[in-house]
Amino acid sequence: MISQSPTLIWIKWLNMFLVPRVMFRISASLIFFLFNIMSAEKIPTIFIFGDSIVDVGNNNYINTLAKAMFPNGIDFCKNCLSGRFTNGRTVIDILEQRLGAKDFRPPYLAPNTTGDVVLRGVNYASSGSGILNDTGLIWGGRISLDEQISNFKETKKLYYLEARKIIVTNIPRFGCTPFERDKNPNAKGCIASFNEDISSYNKRLKRLLMDLTANLTASTFVYADIHAMLKDILQNYRSYGFENSDDACCHKVGVHGGLLPCFSLSKICSNRTKYVFWDAFHLTETSNVIVASHMMDGGPKFMSPMNIRQLMYSSTVHPDD
């Protein structure tokens, strides 16, 4: 039996960036649902929506160029396709474990994602997807956000949904990725103008969440400042144990290794724990662990008005109570 306790939803917006000669949007929303299950362990059921940041293998089952082929997942499992665009675990994987899950939520398209498996949660994310249905056309097949929501509708018939606790993450510092550095070779360091545009959007997003909390009865919207987290990592990377904050660990072309995605012909850095970035866009597992830690237990510098742990244990007043 599913309890009627408050749902925790996490939405992550990624904004727009340019690929050489091709403009397309990675404006995908990542929606993260947590339901408390009526069981002794009270492990949350988790539903994930999004793009390559959280895809765990749905694209392995469709005809697309956007597949996380080896060496992606090299530290996740041996001789298998993890479906993850990083060397190990994603931020979501790490948060799932810290919330008590013993297994990672399976991709929706996996043949064994049936029956009781869906009661523990499902990952609907697809690399190359976005809010707009034409997002990611360059990659061929992908599951758009509309399609992900449609797939979820079939699952959610099993549940009584009651969203009260919501976490929204802002846009990271994409101007500091290896891709942007290589695309703008004359710039020194991060692309300041790009990051300034992102900061402007993030400020409006934070104000919106405050308004929603004030106007939606018994709901709490938490602002997760991923932008500030990555800025802190990049400015203090040696304090975090990193040796490289500019380059992609998995690289092939570009001064910073940012002009091609990570694929079979790419070279891999000798020590992946010493790099902030795994490839042109994505973080290494080591960076993901830091981000997950800030989201789970971080202070007001990164999580406002509270972190995930505080939100999970905070009381919620229901309108009919």
SELUM-982071 format. One record per residue (C-alpha): residue number from 1; y, z, x. Coordinates in nm, 2 decimals. Each point is the difference from the previous one (the first is absolute). Layout:
BEGIN
r i: NUM&v: Y&w: Z&u: X
...
//
This chain:
BEGIN
r i: 1&v: 0.00&w: 0.00&u: 0.00
r i: 2&v: 0.35&w: -0.09&u: 0.13
r i: 3&v: 0.26&w: 0.27&u: -0.02
r i: 4&v: 0.34&w: -0.06&u: -0.15
r i: 5&v: 0.18&w: 0.15&u: 0.30
r i: 6&v: 0.31&w: -0.19&u: 0.13
r i: 7&v: -0.05&w: -0.33&u: 0.18
r i: 8&v: 0.15&w: -0.06&u: 0.34
r i: 9&v: 0.12&w: -0.36&u: 0.05
r i: 10&v: 0.12&w: -0.14&u: 0.33
r i: 11&v: 0.20&w: -0.32&u: 0.00
r i: 12&v: 0.10&w: -0.17&u: 0.32
r i: 13&v: 0.24&w: -0.29&u: 0.00
r i: 14&v: 0.01&w: -0.25&u: 0.29
r i: 15&v: 0.30&w: -0.22&u: 0.01
r i: 16&v: 0.06&w: -0.36&u: 0.13
r i: 17&v: -0.04&w: -0.13&u: 0.35
r i: 18&v: -0.02&w: -0.35&u: 0.16
r i: 19&v: -0.29&w: -0.18&u: 0.17
r i: 20&v: 0.11&w: -0.29&u: 0.22
r i: 21&v: 0.10&w: -0.30&u: -0.22
r i: 22&v: -0.14&w: 0.17&u: -0.31
r i: 23&v: 0.17&w: 0.26&u: -0.21
r i: 24&v: -0.22&w: 0.21&u: -0.22
r i: 25&v: 0.00&w: 0.35&u: -0.15
r i: 26&v: -0.21&w: 0.29&u: 0.08
r i: 27&v: 0.16&w: 0.19&u: -0.29
r i: 28&v: -0.34&w: 0.15&u: -0.10
r i: 29&v: -0.01&w: 0.33&u: -0.18
r i: 30&v: -0.25&w: 0.25&u: 0.12
r i: 31&v: -0.10&w: 0.22&u: -0.29
r i: 32&v: -0.21&w: 0.30&u: 0.08
r i: 33&v: -0.16&w: 0.19&u: -0.29
r i: 34&v: -0.17&w: 0.34&u: 0.03
r i: 35&v: -0.18&w: 0.16&u: -0.28
r i: 36&v: -0.15&w: 0.35&u: 0.02
r i: 37&v: -0.37&w: -0.01&u: -0.10
r i: 38&v: -0.17&w: 0.28&u: -0.19
r i: 39&v: -0.24&w: 0.10&u: 0.28
r i: 40&v: -0.06&w: 0.29&u: 0.24
r i: 41&v: 0.16&w: -0.18&u: 0.29
r i: 42&v: 0.28&w: -0.15&u: -0.21
r i: 43&v: 0.01&w: -0.32&u: 0.21
r i: 44&v: 0.28&w: -0.23&u: -0.13
r i: 45&v: -0.08&w: -0.34&u: -0.13
r i: 46&v: 0.22&w: -0.25&u: 0.18
r i: 47&v: 0.11&w: -0.35&u: -0.10
r i: 48&v: 0.19&w: -0.21&u: 0.25
r i: 49&v: 0.21&w: -0.32&u: -0.05
r i: 50&v: 0.18&w: -0.20&u: 0.27
r i: 51&v: -0.01&w: -0.24&u: 0.29
r i: 52&v: -0.14&w: -0.01&u: 0.35
r i: 53&v: 0.14&w: 0.35&u: 0.07
r i: 54&v: -0.28&w: 0.14&u: -0.22
r i: 55&v: -0.25&w: -0.28&u: -0.05
r i: 56&v: -0.35&w: 0.12&u: 0.09
r i: 57&v: -0.19&w: -0.33&u: -0.06
r i: 58&v: 0.08&w: -0.16&u: -0.33
r i: 59&v: 0.10&w: -0.31&u: 0.19
r i: 60&v: -0.34&w: -0.03&u: 0.16
r i: 61&v: -0.12&w: -0.11&u: -0.34
r i: 62&v: 0.25&w: -0.28&u: -0.07
r i: 63&v: 0.10&w: -0.33&u: 0.17
r i: 64&v: 0.30&w: 0.09&u: 0.21
r i: 65&v: 0.14&w: -0.01&u: 0.35
r i: 66&v: 0.11&w: 0.36&u: -0.04
r i: 67&v: -0.32&w: 0.17&u: 0.11
r i: 68&v: -0.02&w: 0.29&u: 0.24
r i: 69&v: -0.24&w: -0.15&u: 0.24
r i: 70&v: -0.12&w: 0.16&u: 0.32
r i: 71&v: 0.15&w: 0.16&u: 0.21
r i: 72&v: 0.17&w: 0.15&u: -0.30
r i: 73&v: -0.20&w: 0.32&u: -0.08
r i: 74&v: -0.14&w: 0.02&u: 0.35
r i: 75&v: 0.02&w: 0.38&u: -0.01
r i: 76&v: -0.10&w: 0.04&u: -0.36
r i: 77&v: -0.36&w: -0.13&u: 0.02
r i: 78&v: -0.23&w: -0.19&u: 0.22
r i: 79&v: -0.11&w: -0.35&u: -0.08
r i: 80&v: 0.16&w: 0.00&u: -0.35
r i: 81&v: 0.31&w: -0.14&u: -0.17
r i: 82&v: 0.21&w: 0.30&u: -0.09
r i: 83&v: 0.25&w: -0.21&u: -0.20
r i: 84&v: 0.28&w: 0.20&u: 0.15
r i: 85&v: 0.30&w: -0.14&u: 0.19
r i: 86&v: 0.00&w: 0.27&u: 0.27
r i: 87&v: -0.24&w: 0.11&u: 0.27
r i: 88&v: -0.13&w: 0.30&u: -0.20
r i: 89&v: 0.10&w: 0.18&u: -0.32
r i: 90&v: 0.30&w: -0.08&u: -0.22
r i: 91&v: 0.25&w: 0.26&u: -0.11
r i: 92&v: -0.17&w: 0.01&u: -0.34
r i: 93&v: -0.35&w: 0.06&u: 0.16
r i: 94&v: 0.14&w: 0.29&u: 0.19
r i: 95&v: 0.17&w: 0.15&u: -0.31
r i: 96&v: -0.32&w: -0.04&u: -0.20
r i: 97&v: -0.19&w: 0.20&u: 0.26
r i: 98&v: 0.27&w: 0.27&u: 0.01
r i: 99&v: -0.01&w: 0.02&u: -0.38
r i: 100&v: -0.37&w: 0.08&u: 0.02
r i: 101&v: -0.16&w: -0.34&u: -0.06
r i: 102&v: -0.33&w: -0.04&u: 0.20
r i: 103&v: -0.01&w: -0.38&u: -0.04
r i: 104&v: 0.27&w: -0.26&u: 0.00
r i: 105&v: 0.08&w: -0.17&u: -0.32
r i: 106&v: -0.19&w: -0.34&u: -0.01
r i: 107&v: 0.16&w: -0.34&u: -0.05
r i: 108&v: 0.00&w: -0.11&u: -0.36
r i: 109&v: -0.17&w: -0.33&u: 0.07
r i: 110&v: -0.29&w: 0.16&u: 0.19
r i: 111&v: -0.33&w: -0.06&u: -0.18
r i: 112&v: -0.09&w: 0.37&u: 0.00
r i: 113&v: 0.33&w: 0.11&u: -0.16
r i: 114&v: -0.16&w: 0.07&u: -0.33
r i: 115&v: -0.12&w: 0.28&u: -0.22
r i: 116&v: 0.07&w: 0.36&u: 0.12
r i: 117&v: 0.16&w: -0.14&u: 0.32
r i: 118&v: 0.32&w: -0.08&u: -0.19
r i: 119&v: 0.03&w: 0.36&u: -0.12
r i: 120&v: 0.10&w: 0.10&u: 0.36
r i: 121&v: 0.26&w: -0.27&u: 0.02
r i: 122&v: 0.05&w: -0.37&u: 0.09
r i: 123&v: 0.22&w: -0.19&u: 0.25
r i: 124&v: 0.15&w: -0.31&u: -0.17
r i: 125&v: 0.23&w: -0.10&u: 0.29
r i: 126&v: 0.00&w: -0.35&u: 0.14
r i: 127&v: 0.16&w: -0.12&u: 0.32
r i: 128&v: 0.28&w: -0.26&u: -0.06
r i: 129&v: 0.07&w: 0.12&u: -0.35
r i: 130&v: 0.33&w: 0.11&u: -0.14
r i: 131&v: 0.20&w: 0.08&u: -0.31
r i: 132&v: 0.07&w: -0.37&u: -0.05
r i: 133&v: -0.31&w: -0.21&u: -0.09
r i: 134&v: 0.10&w: -0.26&u: 0.25
r i: 135&v: 0.03&w: 0.25&u: 0.29
r i: 136&v: -0.23&w: -0.09&u: 0.29
r i: 137&v: -0.07&w: -0.36&u: -0.11
r i: 138&v: -0.01&w: -0.09&u: 0.37
r i: 139&v: -0.33&w: 0.20&u: 0.04
r i: 140&v: -0.18&w: -0.18&u: -0.29
r i: 141&v: -0.20&w: 0.24&u: -0.22
r i: 142&v: 0.12&w: 0.35&u: -0.07
r i: 143&v: -0.01&w: 0.24&u: -0.29
r i: 144&v: 0.36&w: 0.03&u: -0.13
r i: 145&v: 0.13&w: 0.34&u: -0.12
r i: 146&v: -0.02&w: -0.13&u: -0.36
r i: 147&v: -0.37&w: -0.08&u: 0.05
r i: 148&v: -0.06&w: 0.34&u: 0.17
r i: 149&v: 0.15&w: 0.17&u: -0.31
r i: 150&v: -0.22&w: -0.21&u: -0.23
r i: 151&v: -0.31&w: 0.10&u: 0.20
r i: 152&v: 0.11&w: 0.36&u: -0.03
r i: 153&v: 0.04&w: -0.02&u: -0.38
r i: 154&v: -0.38&w: -0.05&u: -0.02
r i: 155&v: -0.06&w: 0.31&u: 0.20
r i: 156&v: 0.27&w: 0.22&u: -0.16
r i: 157&v: -0.17&w: -0.02&u: -0.34
r i: 158&v: -0.22&w: 0.27&u: 0.14
r i: 159&v: 0.28&w: 0.24&u: 0.05
r i: 160&v: 0.27&w: 0.20&u: -0.18
r i: 161&v: 0.31&w: -0.09&u: 0.21
r i: 162&v: 0.29&w: 0.23&u: 0.02
r i: 163&v: 0.24&w: -0.07&u: 0.29
r i: 164&v: 0.22&w: 0.30&u: 0.08
r i: 165&v: 0.01&w: 0.02&u: 0.38
r i: 166&v: 0.12&w: -0.32&u: 0.18
r i: 167&v: 0.06&w: -0.07&u: 0.37
r i: 168&v: 0.20&w: -0.31&u: 0.10
r i: 169&v: 0.02&w: -0.11&u: 0.36
r i: 170&v: 0.29&w: -0.20&u: 0.12
r i: 171&v: 0.01&w: -0.30&u: 0.23
r i: 172&v: -0.08&w: 0.06&u: 0.36
r i: 173&v: 0.19&w: -0.13&u: 0.30
r i: 174&v: -0.13&w: -0.36&u: 0.00
r i: 175&v: 0.28&w: -0.09&u: 0.23
r i: 176&v: -0.19&w: 0.17&u: 0.28
r i: 177&v: -0.33&w: -0.17&u: -0.04
r i: 178&v: -0.14&w: -0.23&u: 0.28
r i: 179&v: 0.04&w: -0.29&u: -0.24
r i: 180&v: 0.37&w: 0.05&u: -0.05
r i: 181&v: 0.06&w: 0.07&u: 0.37
r i: 182&v: -0.17&w: -0.33&u: 0.09
r i: 183&v: 0.17&w: -0.19&u: -0.28
r i: 184&v: 0.34&w: 0.12&u: 0.14
r i: 185&v: -0.05&w: -0.03&u: 0.38
r i: 186&v: 0.37&w: 0.04&u: 0.07
r i: 187&v: 0.03&w: 0.33&u: -0.17
r i: 188&v: -0.04&w: 0.32&u: 0.20
r i: 189&v: -0.24&w: 0.24&u: -0.16
r i: 190&v: -0.03&w: 0.02&u: -0.37
r i: 191&v: 0.18&w: -0.25&u: -0.23
r i: 192&v: 0.28&w: 0.23&u: -0.12
r i: 193&v: 0.13&w: -0.22&u: -0.28
r i: 194&v: -0.34&w: -0.02&u: -0.16
r i: 195&v: -0.05&w: 0.38&u: 0.02
r i: 196&v: 0.35&w: 0.05&u: -0.14
r i: 197&v: -0.08&w: -0.21&u: -0.31
r i: 198&v: -0.32&w: 0.20&u: -0.04
r i: 199&v: 0.19&w: 0.33&u: 0.03
r i: 200&v: 0.24&w: -0.12&u: -0.27
r i: 201&v: -0.29&w: -0.07&u: -0.24
r i: 202&v: -0.17&w: 0.33&u: 0.08
r i: 203&v: 0.31&w: 0.20&u: -0.09
r i: 204&v: 0.01&w: -0.16&u: -0.34
r i: 205&v: -0.37&w: 0.06&u: -0.04
r i: 206&v: 0.05&w: 0.37&u: 0.07
r i: 207&v: 0.28&w: 0.03&u: -0.26
r i: 208&v: -0.22&w: -0.18&u: -0.25
r i: 209&v: -0.28&w: 0.25&u: 0.05
r i: 210&v: 0.23&w: 0.29&u: -0.05
r i: 211&v: 0.12&w: -0.15&u: -0.33
r i: 212&v: -0.35&w: -0.06&u: -0.12
r i: 213&v: -0.10&w: 0.36&u: 0.07
r i: 214&v: 0.31&w: 0.12&u: -0.19
r i: 215&v: -0.07&w: -0.23&u: -0.30
r i: 216&v: -0.38&w: -0.01&u: -0.04
r i: 217&v: -0.12&w: 0.32&u: -0.15
r i: 218&v: -0.25&w: 0.20&u: 0.21
r i: 219&v: -0.02&w: -0.26&u: 0.27
r i: 220&v: 0.07&w: 0.04&u: 0.37
r i: 221&v: 0.08&w: -0.29&u: 0.23
r i: 222&v: -0.04&w: 0.06&u: 0.37
r i: 223&v: 0.18&w: -0.22&u: 0.26
r i: 224&v: -0.22&w: -0.06&u: 0.31
r i: 225&v: 0.23&w: -0.12&u: 0.28
r i: 226&v: -0.23&w: -0.23&u: 0.20
r i: 227&v: 0.31&w: -0.16&u: 0.15
r i: 228&v: 0.10&w: 0.34&u: 0.16
r i: 229&v: -0.36&w: 0.07&u: 0.11
r i: 230&v: -0.03&w: -0.33&u: 0.19
r i: 231&v: 0.35&w: 0.05&u: 0.15
r i: 232&v: -0.10&w: 0.34&u: 0.12
r i: 233&v: -0.33&w: -0.13&u: 0.15
r i: 234&v: 0.18&w: -0.29&u: 0.18
r i: 235&v: 0.29&w: 0.22&u: 0.13
r i: 236&v: -0.24&w: 0.27&u: 0.12
r i: 237&v: -0.31&w: -0.20&u: 0.07
r i: 238&v: -0.08&w: 0.17&u: 0.33
r i: 239&v: 0.01&w: 0.34&u: -0.17
r i: 240&v: -0.26&w: -0.12&u: -0.24
r i: 241&v: -0.22&w: -0.11&u: 0.29
r i: 242&v: 0.07&w: -0.37&u: -0.01
r i: 243&v: 0.08&w: -0.22&u: 0.30
r i: 244&v: 0.10&w: -0.32&u: -0.19
r i: 245&v: 0.23&w: -0.03&u: -0.30
r i: 246&v: 0.10&w: -0.36&u: 0.02
r i: 247&v: -0.31&w: -0.21&u: 0.03
r i: 248&v: -0.31&w: -0.09&u: -0.21
r i: 249&v: -0.32&w: 0.14&u: 0.13
r i: 250&v: -0.19&w: -0.29&u: -0.14
r i: 251&v: 0.19&w: -0.30&u: 0.12
r i: 252&v: -0.01&w: -0.37&u: 0.09
r i: 253&v: 0.34&w: -0.17&u: -0.01
r i: 254&v: 0.35&w: 0.14&u: 0.05
r i: 255&v: 0.17&w: 0.23&u: 0.25
r i: 256&v: -0.09&w: 0.29&u: -0.23
r i: 257&v: -0.31&w: -0.16&u: -0.14
r i: 258&v: 0.16&w: -0.05&u: -0.34
r i: 259&v: -0.02&w: -0.37&u: -0.07
r i: 260&v: -0.36&w: -0.01&u: -0.11
r i: 261&v: -0.22&w: 0.24&u: -0.20
r i: 262&v: -0.29&w: 0.18&u: 0.16
r i: 263&v: -0.30&w: -0.23&u: 0.01
r i: 264&v: -0.32&w: -0.07&u: 0.19
r i: 265&v: 0.18&w: -0.16&u: 0.30
r i: 266&v: 0.26&w: 0.28&u: 0.04
r i: 267&v: 0.01&w: 0.23&u: 0.29
r i: 268&v: -0.03&w: 0.38&u: -0.06
r i: 269&v: 0.19&w: 0.27&u: 0.19
r i: 270&v: -0.22&w: 0.23&u: 0.22
r i: 271&v: 0.09&w: 0.32&u: -0.18
r i: 272&v: 0.08&w: -0.04&u: -0.37
r i: 273&v: 0.11&w: 0.36&u: -0.04
r i: 274&v: 0.30&w: -0.07&u: 0.22
r i: 275&v: 0.16&w: -0.27&u: -0.21
r i: 276&v: 0.21&w: 0.05&u: -0.31
r i: 277&v: -0.07&w: -0.35&u: -0.14
r i: 278&v: -0.34&w: -0.15&u: -0.04
r i: 279&v: 0.11&w: -0.36&u: -0.07
r i: 280&v: 0.31&w: -0.20&u: -0.10
r i: 281&v: 0.07&w: 0.22&u: -0.31
r i: 282&v: -0.25&w: 0.29&u: -0.03
r i: 283&v: -0.03&w: 0.34&u: 0.17
r i: 284&v: -0.29&w: 0.13&u: 0.20
r i: 285&v: -0.22&w: 0.27&u: -0.15
r i: 286&v: 0.17&w: 0.25&u: 0.23
r i: 287&v: 0.33&w: -0.09&u: -0.16
r i: 288&v: -0.15&w: 0.01&u: -0.34
r i: 289&v: -0.13&w: 0.36&u: 0.07
r i: 290&v: 0.36&w: 0.11&u: 0.08
r i: 291&v: 0.14&w: -0.16&u: -0.32
r i: 292&v: -0.27&w: 0.15&u: -0.21
r i: 293&v: 0.07&w: 0.34&u: 0.15
r i: 294&v: 0.37&w: -0.02&u: -0.08
r i: 295&v: -0.08&w: -0.11&u: -0.36
r i: 296&v: -0.25&w: 0.28&u: -0.05
r i: 297&v: 0.19&w: 0.29&u: 0.16
r i: 298&v: 0.34&w: -0.14&u: 0.11
r i: 299&v: 0.33&w: 0.17&u: -0.06
r i: 300&v: 0.31&w: -0.12&u: -0.18
r i: 301&v: 0.09&w: -0.24&u: 0.29
r i: 302&v: -0.29&w: -0.22&u: -0.11
r i: 303&v: -0.11&w: 0.12&u: -0.35
r i: 304&v: 0.25&w: 0.08&u: -0.28
r i: 305&v: 0.00&w: 0.22&u: -0.20
r i: 306&v: -0.36&w: 0.10&u: 0.12
r i: 307&v: -0.30&w: -0.13&u: 0.18
r i: 308&v: -0.33&w: -0.10&u: -0.14
r i: 309&v: -0.17&w: 0.33&u: 0.05
r i: 310&v: 0.28&w: 0.18&u: -0.18
r i: 311&v: 0.00&w: -0.25&u: -0.27
r i: 312&v: -0.37&w: 0.03&u: -0.06
r i: 313&v: 0.03&w: 0.38&u: -0.05
r i: 314&v: 0.33&w: -0.01&u: -0.19
r i: 315&v: 0.00&w: 0.09&u: -0.37
r i: 316&v: 0.09&w: -0.26&u: -0.26
r i: 317&v: 0.14&w: 0.08&u: -0.34
r i: 318&v: -0.14&w: -0.22&u: -0.27
r i: 319&v: 0.22&w: -0.10&u: -0.29
r i: 320&v: -0.25&w: 0.13&u: -0.26
r i: 321&v: -0.06&w: 0.33&u: 0.17
//
